[in-house]
Amino acid sequence: MKRRFFGAGIVMILLLFFGLTACGSDSKEESGENNNSNNQNNSNNTVELGNEDITLVSDTYVEATASTYLAKQALEEIGYNVEVTDVDLGPMFASIADGSGDASLSAWLPTTHSGYWDEYGDDIEEIGTVIDEAPLGLVVPSYMDNIESIEDIAENKDNIAEELDYTITGVGAGTGQMQITESDVMPEYGLEDWDLIESSDAGMTSALGDAIENKEPIVVTLWYPHWAFQKWDLKLLDDPKNIHGDPDAIKTIAREGLEEDSPAAYQILSQFHIEIEDNEAVMMDLEKDVDPDEAAQNYLDENPELMEEWLEGVK
């Protein structure tokens, strides 16, 4: 009798042992399946860096510098080595087209830089929008009360032509705005007797600042975004004939093949977007001679949500 109970006990122990072993095996298999599933999900959510050396090409105007260094911070955040090259507009488009530069965040399209786009656009990809609308035109200090439109200048209201000595203060000759002002705006508004003075961004804002300090009249070529609108009370003159056209968008352009070579950089640049106020805030630091990297980092420290948006799906 004792042997029968003893034998039955052994059988029960063996059955229990094999049952636990089977459960452990199933659990391990289940765990392995879950781990594989998690690894696949993580893999699907990871965008490869690819080539880690990126060259951003910027024109020499301050709003381009602000956007470029903000993007530089985002690219460096995930491990890219970023070089910024400052050139004039023609070389900027040419370098993206020939592949010596990877991307630029300062293409004003479809109007202002249309000449450069016509020349180089077949070899360039338009991959994102930095700023949705960037108006430009002729600008005066707000204390010029009776000058509200370009027609007021053409009609010589308040003898403005004599006061200004028939001059409009511009920026660099190669800019799209200067070309449009000289070839389209001035002829259409009957300003053929006026001179458009070539200068630079720094030269134009210096002349503007001097005039404002002395409360003198001045007309300049200017655009949004620009730190001058943060520093002084200015007004963009109405353009009743709409010669400047609807406001351009500021676009991100890239060389062909960037998406394949540096996928994460391509994704970040394609979703890089800011408001005019963001750009002008960084520009205010730049105007005070703050280092561009420091100016961009200072702004991102105060607005970390921007970095999160640019890195969405990447980090």
RODO-2510 file (C-alpha; in nm, 4 decimals, decimal comma):
residues 315
     n   res          X          Y          Z
     1     m     0,0000     0,0000     0,0000
     2     k     0,2814     0,2323     0,0921
     3     r     0,4548     0,1535    -0,2365
     4     r     0,1401     0,2425    -0,4317
     5     f     0,1196     0,5844    -0,2621
     6     f     0,4916     0,6314    -0,3032
     7     g     0,4714     0,5547    -0,6792
     8     a     0,1735     0,7852    -0,7252
     9     g     0,3651     1,0627    -0,5511
    10     i     0,6568     1,0286    -0,7892
    11     v     0,4213     1,0480    -1,0875
    12     m     0,2613     1,3650    -0,9523
    13     i     0,6015     1,5278    -0,8963
    14     l     0,7123     1,4435    -1,2502
    15     l     0,3908     1,5817    -1,3995
    16     l     0,4291     1,9034    -1,2013
    17     f     0,7941     1,9403    -1,3098
    18     f     0,7200     1,8983    -1,6799
    19     g     0,4236     2,1341    -1,6538
    20     l     0,6380     2,4102    -1,5016
    21     t     0,9097     2,3547    -1,7604
    22     a     0,6592     2,3882    -2,0435
    23     c     0,5180     2,7091    -1,8936
    24     g     0,8683     2,8497    -1,8582
    25     s     0,9443     2,7657    -2,2197
    26     d     0,6197     2,9272    -2,3371
    27     s     0,6950     3,2343    -2,1284
    28     k     1,0427     3,2641    -2,2770
    29     e     0,9084     3,2258    -2,6292
    30     e     0,6413     3,4861    -2,5587
    31     s     0,8994     3,7207    -2,4097
    32     g     1,1253     3,6689    -2,7102
    33     e     0,8398     3,7486    -2,9472
    34     n     0,7640     4,0685    -2,7525
    35     n     1,1300     4,1720    -2,7583
    36     n     1,1509     4,1089    -3,1318
    37     s     0,8340     4,3113    -3,1812
    38     n     0,9736     4,5981    -2,9708
    39     n     1,3031     4,5892    -3,1619
    40     q     1,1149     4,6064    -3,4909
    41     n     0,9099     4,9020    -3,3658
    42     n     1,2233     5,0817    -3,2435
    43     s     1,3911     5,0125    -3,5764
    44     n     1,0917     5,1527    -3,7644
    45     n     1,1029     5,4725    -3,5564
    46     t     1,4762     5,5318    -3,6091
    47     v     1,5983     5,7436    -3,8984
    48     e     1,9621     5,6786    -3,9830
    49     l     2,2137     5,9626    -3,9672
    50     g     2,3996     5,8421    -4,2758
    51     n     2,6781     6,0807    -4,3735
    52     e     2,7325     6,2885    -4,0602
    53     d     2,9018     6,5894    -4,2254
    54     i     2,6498     6,8526    -4,3374
    55     t     2,7186     7,1859    -4,5082
    56     l     2,4482     7,4517    -4,4761
    57     v     2,4801     7,7388    -4,7221
    58     s     2,3461     8,0774    -4,6155
    59     d     2,3239     8,4080    -4,7938
    60     t     2,4772     8,7024    -4,6131
    61     y     2,1522     8,8553    -4,4865
    62     v     2,0744     8,8404    -4,1191
    63     e     1,7399     8,6592    -4,1388
    64     a     1,9135     8,3767    -4,3258
    65     t     2,1826     8,3610    -4,0580
    66     a     1,9192     8,3318    -3,7839
    67     s     1,7341     8,0438    -3,9525
    68     t     2,0535     7,8650    -4,0522
    69     y     2,1980     7,8582    -3,7013
    70     l     1,8698     7,7432    -3,5495
    71     a     1,8720     7,4506    -3,7931
    72     k     2,2392     7,3898    -3,7153
    73     q     2,1511     7,3450    -3,3478
    74     a     1,8871     7,0847    -3,4374
    75     l     2,1224     6,8865    -3,6613
    76     e     2,4019     6,8915    -3,4057
    77     e     2,1574     6,7792    -3,1356
    78     i     2,1411     6,4313    -3,2910
    79     g     2,5067     6,4001    -3,3889
    80     y     2,5751     6,5784    -3,7176
    81     n     2,8878     6,7836    -3,7793
    82     v     2,7595     7,1050    -3,9366
    83     e     2,9551     7,3665    -4,1286
    84     v     2,7915     7,6942    -4,2289
    85     t     2,9124     7,8685    -4,5450
    86     d     2,8141     8,2333    -4,6057
    87     v     2,7981     8,3372    -4,9717
    88     d     2,6076     8,5699    -5,2027
    89     l     2,2786     8,4547    -5,3513
    90     g     2,4104     8,3361    -5,6889
    91     p     2,6800     8,1135    -5,5373
    92     m     2,4300     7,9931    -5,2779
    93     f     2,1984     7,8470    -5,5412
    94     a     2,4929     7,7255    -5,7518
    95     s     2,6494     7,5358    -5,4611
    96     i     2,3262     7,3493    -5,3856
    97     a     2,2815     7,2680    -5,7537
    98     d     2,6350     7,1309    -5,7967
    99     g     2,6267     6,9427    -5,4652
   100     s     2,9113     7,1271    -5,2918
   101     g     2,6545     7,2440    -5,0344
   102     d     2,3899     7,0216    -4,8823
   103     a     2,1039     7,2618    -4,8071
   104     s     2,0004     7,6247    -4,7644
   105     l     1,7160     7,7733    -4,5613
   106     s     1,6902     8,1065    -4,7449
   107     a     1,5260     8,0617    -5,0850
   108     w     1,2486     8,3214    -5,1351
   109     l     1,0003     8,1619    -5,3726
   110     p     0,8186     8,1780    -5,6024
   111     t     0,8951     8,5430    -5,6873
   112     t     1,1948     8,7123    -5,5279
   113     h     1,4529     8,4488    -5,6192
   114     s     1,2737     8,3319    -5,9345
   115     g     1,5702     8,4254    -6,1534
   116     y     1,8025     8,1983    -5,9577
   117     w     1,5400     7,9250    -5,9490
   118     d     1,4982     7,9424    -6,3266
   119     e     1,8736     7,8973    -6,3637
   120     y     1,9400     7,6281    -6,1028
   121     g     1,6037     7,4823    -6,0009
   122     d     1,6233     7,1703    -6,2197
   123     d     1,9124     7,0449    -6,0047
   124     i     1,7696     7,1419    -5,6638
   125     e     1,5000     6,9932    -5,4400
   126     e     1,2549     7,2176    -5,2550
   127     i     1,2013     7,0221    -4,9333
   128     g     1,0352     7,2473    -4,6746
   129     t     0,8974     7,5861    -4,5704
   130     v     1,0906     7,7905    -4,3142
   131     i     0,8451     8,0838    -4,2983
   132     d     0,5008     8,0800    -4,4601
   133     e     0,4818     8,4440    -4,5706
   134     a     0,7654     8,6946    -4,5952
   135     p     0,6423     9,0335    -4,7233
   136     l     0,8862     9,2816    -4,8724
   137     g     0,8660     9,6274    -5,0270
   138     l     0,9442     9,9912    -4,9625
   139     v     0,9481    10,0972    -4,5972
   140     v     0,9462    10,4320    -4,4182
   141     p     0,9533    10,5402    -4,0518
   142     s     0,6039    10,5704    -3,9043
   143     y     0,6520    10,9414    -3,8334
   144     m     0,6221    11,0040    -4,2098
   145     d     0,2483    11,0452    -4,1495
   146     n     0,1216    11,1252    -4,4984
   147     i     0,3219    10,8611    -4,6845
   148     e     0,1204    10,5400    -4,6781
   149     s     0,1740    10,3925    -5,0243
   150     i     0,4220    10,3884    -5,3119
   151     e     0,1749    10,6067    -5,5018
   152     d     0,2217    10,8801    -5,2393
   153     i     0,5904    10,8871    -5,3286
   154     a     0,5128    10,8904    -5,7011
   155     e     0,2687    11,1792    -5,6531
   156     n     0,5384    11,3682    -5,4567
   157     k     0,3100    11,4163    -5,1600
   158     d     0,4531    11,6725    -4,9148
   159     n     0,7370    11,7360    -5,1616
   160     i     0,8837    11,4059    -5,0540
   161     a     1,0931    11,3751    -5,3705
   162     e     1,2828    11,6949    -5,2969
   163     e     1,3257    11,6047    -4,9309
   164     l     1,4721    11,2683    -5,0243
   165     d     1,6719    11,4058    -5,3179
   166     y     1,4955    11,1491    -5,5379
   167     t     1,6733    10,8556    -5,3713
   168     i     1,5659    10,5222    -5,2289
   169     t     1,8192    10,3444    -5,0083
   170     g     1,8610     9,9829    -5,1056
   171     v     2,0761     9,6815    -5,0246
   172     g     2,3038     9,4615    -5,2378
   173     a     2,2695     9,4733    -5,6150
   174     g     2,2343     9,0952    -5,6523
   175     t     1,9280     9,0587    -5,4325
   176     g     1,5923     8,9730    -5,5806
   177     q     1,4293     9,2672    -5,4054
   178     m     1,6684     9,5168    -5,5632
   179     q     1,6091     9,3653    -5,9052
   180     i     1,2303     9,3804    -5,8639
   181     t     1,2416     9,7364    -5,7287
   182     e     1,4548     9,8650    -6,0124
   183     s     1,3071     9,6708    -6,3042
   184     d     0,9384     9,6608    -6,2051
   185     v     0,8348     9,8787    -5,9112
   186     m     1,0025    10,2045    -6,0087
   187     p     0,8914    10,2014    -6,3762
   188     e     0,5356    10,0955    -6,2899
   189     y     0,4972    10,3797    -6,0395
   190     g     0,6668    10,6428    -6,2564
   191     l     0,9807    10,6698    -6,0435
   192     e     1,2229    10,6605    -6,3352
   193     d     1,3814    10,9881    -6,2208
   194     w     1,4648    10,8391    -5,8818
   195     d     1,7903    10,6656    -5,7900
   196     l     1,8019    10,3310    -5,6126
   197     i     2,1178    10,3431    -5,4042
   198     e     2,3052    10,0129    -5,3799
   199     s     2,4367     9,9376    -5,0341
   200     s     2,4234     9,6386    -4,7998
   201     d     2,1997     9,5243    -4,5180
   202     a     2,4335     9,6935    -4,2685
   203     g     2,4624    10,0074    -4,4813
   204     m     2,0876    10,0365    -4,5314
   205     t     2,0056     9,9893    -4,1617
   206     s     2,2788    10,2362    -4,0661
   207     a     2,1262    10,5000    -4,2949
   208     l     1,7806    10,4157    -4,1581
   209     g     1,9007    10,4502    -3,7999
   210     d     2,0671    10,7860    -3,8691
   211     a     1,7506    10,9209    -4,0332
   212     i     1,5320    10,8054    -3,7440
   213     e     1,7669    10,9556    -3,4870
   214     n     1,7289    11,2929    -3,6617
   215     k     1,3626    11,2316    -3,7516
   216     e     1,4378    11,2802    -4,1197
   217     p     1,2494    11,1220    -4,4110
   218     i     1,3910    10,8101    -4,5713
   219     v     1,2638    10,5303    -4,7975
   220     v     1,4393    10,1937    -4,7878
   221     t     1,3986     9,8471    -4,9346
   222     l     1,3161     9,6168    -4,6464
   223     w     1,1460     9,2886    -4,5701
   224     y     0,9984     9,0678    -4,3021
   225     p     1,1559     8,9118    -4,1046
   226     h     1,4093     9,1781    -4,0054
   227     w     1,5301     9,3010    -3,6678
   228     a     1,4685     9,6628    -3,7773
   229     f     1,0943     9,6102    -3,7221
   230     q     1,1680     9,5097    -3,3638
   231     k     1,3952     9,8083    -3,3002
   232     w     1,2077    10,0928    -3,4730
   233     d     0,8504    10,1904    -3,5528
   234     l     0,8301    10,1327    -3,9281
   235     k     0,5608    10,0805    -4,1876
   236     l     0,5584     9,8828    -4,5083
   237     l     0,4132    10,1015    -4,7825
   238     d     0,1016     9,9835    -4,9623
   239     d     0,1573     9,8516    -5,3128
   240     p    -0,1821     9,9164    -5,4798
   241     k    -0,0622     9,7794    -5,8144
   242     n     0,0677     9,4665    -5,6388
   243     i     0,3953     9,4839    -5,8292
   244     h     0,5727     9,2957    -5,5530
   245     g     0,3082     9,0260    -5,5798
   246     d     0,1840     8,8108    -5,2950
   247     p     0,4359     8,7484    -5,0172
   248     d     0,6899     8,4775    -5,0873
   249     a     0,7480     8,1804    -4,8638
   250     i     1,1039     8,1254    -4,7424
   251     k     1,1895     7,7727    -4,8518
   252     t     1,4449     7,5101    -4,7573
   253     i     1,6262     7,3760    -5,0619
   254     a     1,8596     7,0759    -5,0785
   255     r     2,0961     6,9079    -5,3172
   256     e     1,9794     6,5998    -5,5008
   257     g     2,0638     6,2841    -5,3090
   258     l     2,0662     6,4356    -4,9591
   259     e     1,7743     6,2172    -4,8462
   260     e     1,9630     5,8998    -4,9392
   261     d     2,2980     6,0171    -4,7993
   262     s     2,1798     6,1732    -4,4697
   263     p     1,8178     6,0657    -4,4066
   264     a     1,7793     6,2164    -4,0586
   265     a     1,9223     6,5523    -4,1694
   266     y     1,6842     6,5558    -4,4640
   267     q     1,3846     6,4879    -4,2350
   268     i     1,4840     6,7566    -3,9831
   269     l     1,5378     7,0168    -4,2545
   270     s     1,2127     6,9261    -4,4286
   271     q     1,0125     6,9848    -4,1074
   272     f     1,2084     7,2907    -3,9917
   273     h     0,9551     7,5741    -3,9603
   274     i     0,9506     7,8969    -3,7582
   275     e     0,7418     8,2115    -3,7256
   276     i     0,8647     8,5598    -3,8180
   277     e     0,8794     8,6470    -3,4474
   278     d     1,1184     8,3568    -3,3817
   279     n     1,3521     8,4710    -3,6544
   280     e     1,3473     8,8359    -3,5486
   281     a     1,4173     8,7460    -3,1847
   282     v     1,7379     8,5661    -3,2857
   283     m     1,8250     8,8539    -3,5192
   284     m     1,8068     9,1018    -3,2338
   285     d     2,0908     8,9141    -3,0630
   286     l     2,2848     8,8946    -3,3893
   287     e     2,2472     9,2701    -3,4354
   288     k     2,4148     9,3081    -3,0943
   289     d     2,7108     9,1002    -3,2212
   290     v     2,6187     8,7902    -3,0217
   291     d     2,7826     8,4800    -3,1724
   292     p     2,5299     8,3080    -3,4057
   293     d     2,5549     7,9715    -3,2277
   294     e     2,5005     8,1414    -2,8928
   295     a     2,2094     8,3494    -3,0224
   296     a     2,0354     8,0385    -3,1584
   297     q     2,1000     7,8366    -2,8427
   298     n     1,9748     8,1193    -2,6196
   299     y     1,6447     8,1260    -2,8066
   300     l     1,6041     7,7482    -2,8020
   301     d     1,6728     7,7393    -2,4282
   302     e     1,3677     7,9627    -2,3876
   303     n     1,1597     7,7798    -2,6515
   304     p     1,2457     7,4077    -2,6283
   305     e     0,9216     7,3090    -2,7989
   306     l     1,0702     7,4190    -3,1316
   307     m     1,3470     7,1616    -3,1067
   308     e     1,0900     6,8942    -3,0241
   309     e     0,8943     6,9805    -3,3405
   310     w     1,2010     6,9698    -3,5641
   311     l     1,3200     6,6367    -3,4221
   312     e     0,9781     6,4695    -3,4291
   313     g     1,0103     6,1158    -3,5632
   314     v     1,3886     6,1392    -3,5550
   315     k     1,4819     6,1441    -3,1864
***
